[in-house]
């Protein structure tokens, strides 16, 4: 992985960012529903940053060539009772080079927080919840997926106004044998471009993205059933 020096014009722009008002950006959205993903036991709507353990996060950096300079692949982990993050710290550094975090409920506006020490522009961030059972909830068409509350299309807050983003929702989520309802997706890819440079210049930003979770069967119920069967067999043996 490499970190390149930025031109003087970029350095001056970064120095002026603190004087510029932050801007909200909705970005362009596209949908690629296939291949579909199945949540066999239903959907849980209210989750926090701590509930997204196992979410895969990929961040691509570059900007001066067609191919990324490097790609980070990280796994989300709980960092507190209601918080979680995906982070990477370079050897010999105290602060993370990449840090994406969320504290509290994922449905809060601008709850996702991105920070980075890399001087290389950010090309894209991909969030893949396929194997973690984490699903991204768009604005719900009526009636939407049962168990999923009203979602919202992604919204960003950047330090500058001239950021273009393309957001792709992929892998539509079906519940059981029912077809997808068009609101839940297992992957979301955010691509950035800031004129006149490729990618997003080094800066912190936040974004809104409601997230749901697939219902997981209670393991304790299985233990109770097994314990009941063992007890019943012991009772019959004593009777005999």
Secondary structure per residue as TSV (DSSP state, phi and psi in degrees):
chain	resnum	aa	ss	phi	psi
A	1	X	-	360.0	141.7
A	2	X	-	-128.1	153.2
A	3	X	-	-124.0	122.0
A	4	X	-	-103.0	153.6
A	5	X	-	-72.5	140.7
A	6	X	-	-90.8	149.5
A	7	X	-	-59.4	158.0
A	8	X	H	-58.1	-37.0
A	9	X	H	-61.3	-37.7
A	10	X	H	-68.8	-40.7
A	11	X	H	-61.2	-43.2
A	12	X	H	-63.8	-38.4
A	13	X	H	-63.0	-42.0
A	14	X	H	-64.1	-36.8
A	15	X	H	-66.9	-29.2
A	16	X	H	-86.7	-9.5
A	17	X	G	-58.3	-34.8
A	18	X	G	-65.1	-19.6
A	19	X	G	-92.0	-8.8
A	20	X	S	-96.9	140.9
A	21	X	-	-70.1	143.4
A	22	X	-	-71.0	145.2
A	23	X	E	-121.0	143.0
A	24	X	E	-87.4	140.1
A	25	X	E	-138.4	128.2
A	26	X	-	-85.4	-33.7
A	27	X	-	77.3	164.9
A	28	X	E	-85.8	139.6
A	29	X	E	-120.7	135.7
A	30	X	E	-130.5	157.7
A	31	X	E	-127.5	128.6
A	32	X	E	-123.0	92.8
A	33	X	-	-74.3	-15.7
A	34	X	-	-108.6	150.6
A	35	X	S	-73.6	149.1
A	36	X	-	-80.5	156.9
A	37	X	E	-120.3	143.5
A	38	X	E	-112.5	129.3
A	39	X	E	-100.3	100.2
A	40	X	T	-69.2	-26.0
A	41	X	T	-111.2	6.0
A	42	X	-	110.9	-176.3
A	43	X	E	-123.9	136.6
A	44	X	E	-107.4	127.1
A	45	X	-	-85.2	-51.4
A	46	X	-	-87.8	108.7
A	47	X	-	-134.2	163.0
A	48	X	B	-118.3	179.5
A	49	X	G	-60.0	-28.4
A	50	X	G	-73.6	-20.3
A	51	X	G	-85.3	-1.8
A	52	X	G	-100.8	20.4
A	53	X	T	-55.8	135.6
A	54	X	T	98.3	-13.4
A	55	X	-	-59.5	131.2
A	56	X	E	-92.7	129.8
A	57	X	E	-118.9	126.6
A	58	X	E	-122.6	129.2
A	59	X	E	-123.7	128.0
A	60	X	E	-110.0	133.3
A	61	X	E	-121.0	145.2
A	62	X	E	173.7	-134.5
A	63	X	S	124.1	-17.1
A	64	X	S	-114.3	9.5
A	65	X	S	-153.3	168.5
A	66	X	S	-68.8	-35.7
A	67	X	S	-92.1	146.9
A	68	X	-	-61.3	147.1
A	69	X	S	-66.8	-41.5
A	70	X	E	-160.6	158.2
A	71	X	E	-128.6	128.7
A	72	X	E	-96.0	132.9
A	73	X	E	-120.0	115.1
A	74	X	E	-129.0	161.4
A	75	X	E	-118.4	130.1
A	76	X	-	-67.6	141.1
A	77	X	E	-140.2	152.3
A	78	X	E	-69.3	138.4
A	79	X	-	-117.8	-3.0
A	80	X	S	-173.2	-177.0
A	81	X	S	-58.8	-33.5
A	82	X	S	-130.5	14.9
A	83	X	E	-125.5	155.9
A	84	X	E	-155.1	167.8
A	85	X	E	-164.1	160.2
A	86	X	E	-122.8	125.9
A	87	X	E	-145.9	159.1
A	88	X	E	-144.3	128.6
A	89	X	-	-113.9	125.9
A	90	X	-	-65.8	144.3
A	91	X	T	-57.7	132.7
A	92	X	T	89.4	-2.1
A	93	X	-	-110.7	151.2
A	94	X	S	-91.8	-32.5
A	95	X	S	-99.6	146.9
A	96	X	-	-63.5	138.4
A	97	X	S	-72.4	-30.4
A	98	X	E	-133.6	135.2
A	99	X	E	-150.5	114.4
A	100	X	E	-120.7	124.2
A	101	X	E	-139.6	163.9
A	102	X	E	-154.4	129.6
A	103	X	E	-121.6	125.5
A	104	X	S	95.3	-162.0
A	105	X	B	-72.6	140.8
A	106	X	T	-71.6	-14.8
A	107	X	T	-79.2	-8.7
A	108	X	S	-67.0	146.5
A	109	X	T	-65.9	134.4
A	110	X	T	54.2	38.9
A	111	X	-	-77.8	-27.0
A	112	X	E	-80.5	130.5
A	113	X	E	-121.2	125.5
A	114	X	E	-112.1	132.2
A	115	X	E	-137.4	146.6
A	116	X	E	-153.8	146.3
A	117	X	-	-98.8	-1.9
A	118	X	-	-70.9	137.5
A	119	X	-	-89.7	-5.6
A	120	X	S	-82.6	135.7
A	121	X	E	-58.4	146.3
A	122	X	E	-85.5	123.8
A	123	X	E	-88.9	-44.8
A	124	X	E	-161.3	158.3
A	125	X	E	-130.6	130.2
A	126	X	E	-115.9	132.8
A	127	X	E	-115.5	119.3
A	128	X	E	-121.1	108.7
A	129	X	-	-104.4	15.3
A	130	X	T	-54.5	-51.8
A	131	X	T	-89.4	-11.5
A	132	X	T	-93.9	-6.7
A	133	X	T	70.5	27.3
A	134	X	E	-104.7	126.8
A	135	X	E	-127.8	145.6
A	136	X	E	-101.3	124.9
A	137	X	E	-102.4	110.6
A	138	X	-	-81.4	179.1
A	139	X	S	-56.4	122.4
A	140	X	-	-72.8	125.0
A	141	X	-	-72.7	151.6
A	142	X	S	-75.2	133.8
A	143	X	S	-89.0	-8.0
A	144	X	-	81.8	176.7
A	145	X	S	-72.9	129.1
A	146	X	T	-56.1	134.1
A	147	X	T	92.1	-15.9
A	148	X	-	-100.4	126.7
A	149	X	-	-74.9	-174.2
A	150	X	-	-66.8	124.0
A	151	X	-	-91.2	-167.0
A	152	X	-	-156.2	138.4
A	153	X	-	-65.4	151.4
A	154	X	-	-62.3	141.7
A	155	X	E	-136.2	136.3
A	156	X	E	-110.3	154.9
A	157	X	E	-125.8	108.3
A	158	X	E	-101.7	167.5
A	159	X	S	-77.8	-20.9
A	160	X	S	-126.5	165.9
A	161	X	S	-90.9	-25.8
A	162	X	-	-91.8	48.2
A	163	X	E	-109.2	126.7
A	164	X	E	-104.3	138.2
A	165	X	E	-134.3	141.9
A	166	X	E	-118.4	118.9
A	167	X	E	-110.7	125.2
A	168	X	E	-114.6	119.5
A	169	X	E	-93.1	127.6
A	170	X	E	-128.0	157.5
A	171	X	E	62.6	78.7
A	172	X	E	-61.2	145.1
A	173	X	E	-104.0	127.5
A	174	X	E	-107.9	150.2
A	175	X	E	-107.3	117.7
A	176	X	T	58.9	-132.1
A	177	X	T	-89.6	1.0
A	178	X	S	-81.3	147.9
A	179	X	-	-73.7	158.8
A	180	X	-	-59.2	147.3
A	181	X	-	-101.1	1.5
A	182	X	S	86.9	9.9
A	183	X	S	-114.2	-24.4
A	184	X	E	-109.8	137.1
A	185	X	E	-139.8	146.4
A	186	X	E	-87.7	-16.6
A	187	X	E	-135.2	145.2
A	188	X	E	-138.1	132.6
A	189	X	E	-119.3	125.1
A	190	X	E	-108.9	119.2
A	191	X	E	-112.6	137.8
A	192	X	E	-122.6	147.6
A	193	X	E	-150.9	125.7
A	194	X	E	-119.7	118.9
A	195	X	T	-68.6	139.2
A	196	X	T	-96.2	12.7
A	197	X	E	-102.6	150.9
A	198	X	E	-74.1	148.6
A	199	X	B	76.2	-171.7
A	200	X	B	-107.4	125.7
A	201	X	-	-60.8	152.1
A	202	X	S	-54.7	120.5
A	203	X	-	-171.5	154.7
A	204	X	-	-80.5	151.5
A	205	X	E	-155.6	168.7
A	206	X	E	-133.7	161.2
A	207	X	E	-152.7	160.7
A	208	X	E	-103.1	128.8
A	209	X	-	-157.3	106.1
A	210	X	-	-67.0	143.0
A	211	X	E	-135.8	138.0
A	212	X	E	-116.0	175.1
A	213	X	E	-137.1	142.6
A	214	X	E	-67.5	139.3
A	215	X	-	-67.9	134.9
A	216	X	-	-108.2	130.2
A	217	X	-	-58.9	142.1
A	218	X	-	-72.3	117.7
A	219	X	H	-64.9	-28.3
A	220	X	H	-63.8	-32.9
A	221	X	H	-64.4	-37.7
A	222	X	H	-64.8	-38.2
A	223	X	H	-65.6	-38.5
A	224	X	H	-63.9	-41.0
A	225	X	H	-62.7	-46.5
A	226	X	H	-62.1	-41.8
A	227	X	H	-63.7	-37.6
A	228	X	H	-64.7	-40.0
A	229	X	H	-65.3	-41.9
A	230	X	H	-63.2	-43.9
A	231	X	H	-63.6	-38.5
A	232	X	H	-65.0	-41.7
A	233	X	H	-64.9	-39.8
A	234	X	H	-65.6	-39.0
A	235	X	H	-63.5	-43.3
A	236	X	H	-64.8	-36.9
A	237	X	H	-65.6	-41.0
A	238	X	H	-64.8	-39.5
A	239	X	H	-60.9	-41.2
A	240	X	-	-70.3	360.0
